[in-house]
């Protein structure tokens, strides 16, 4: 799953816990959409849903 998401442009970081069934993805929203990330996860056989959205300030 991590590799499928990392292949997308605009992905900065992916941390996944298969044991907990959770992943955190840091991405550039102007480059890749949540729908594209979800589609990449679904394509490799996992179910993705947004649980929270946190913004980063730079």
C-alpha positions in Angstrom: 0.0 0.0 0.0 2.8 2.4 0.9 4.5 1.9 -2.4 1.4 2.5 -4.4 0.8 5.8 -2.6 4.4 6.9 -2.8 4.4 6.5 -6.6 1.9 9.4 -6.8 3.3 12.9 -7.5 2.9 15.2 -4.6 3.3 12.6 -1.8 5.8 13.7 0.9 5.4 11.0 3.4 3.5 7.8 4.1 3.4 6.0 7.4 1.2 2.9 7.7 0.4 0.4 10.4 -1.1 -2.7 9.1 -1.6 -4.0 12.6 -3.8 -0.9 13.5 -5.2 -0.6 10.0 -4.3 3.0 9.7 -2.0 5.2 7.5 -1.0 8.8 7.6 -0.2 10.5 4.3 1.5 13.9 4.0 0.8 15.3 0.6 0.7 18.4 -1.6 -3.0 19.1 -2.2 -2.2 21.2 -5.3 -0.5 18.2 -6.9 -2.5 15.2 -5.8 -6.1 14.9 -4.6 -7.6 12.8 -1.8 -9.5 10.9 -4.4 -6.3 9.9 -6.2 -4.7 8.7 -3.0 -7.8 6.7 -2.1 -7.9 5.2 -5.6 -4.3 4.1 -5.3 -5.0 2.4 -2.0 -8.2 0.8 -3.2 -6.4 -0.5 -6.3 -4.0 -2.6 -4.3 -6.8 -4.2 -2.3 -7.2 -2.0 0.8 -10.1 0.1 1.8 -9.4 3.8 2.4 -11.5 6.4 4.2 -10.6 9.8 5.5 -10.7 10.0 9.3 -9.3 13.4 9.9 -7.6 16.2 8.0 -4.9 18.3 9.6 -3.1 21.2 8.0 0.6 21.9 8.3 1.9 25.4 8.5 5.2 26.2 6.9 
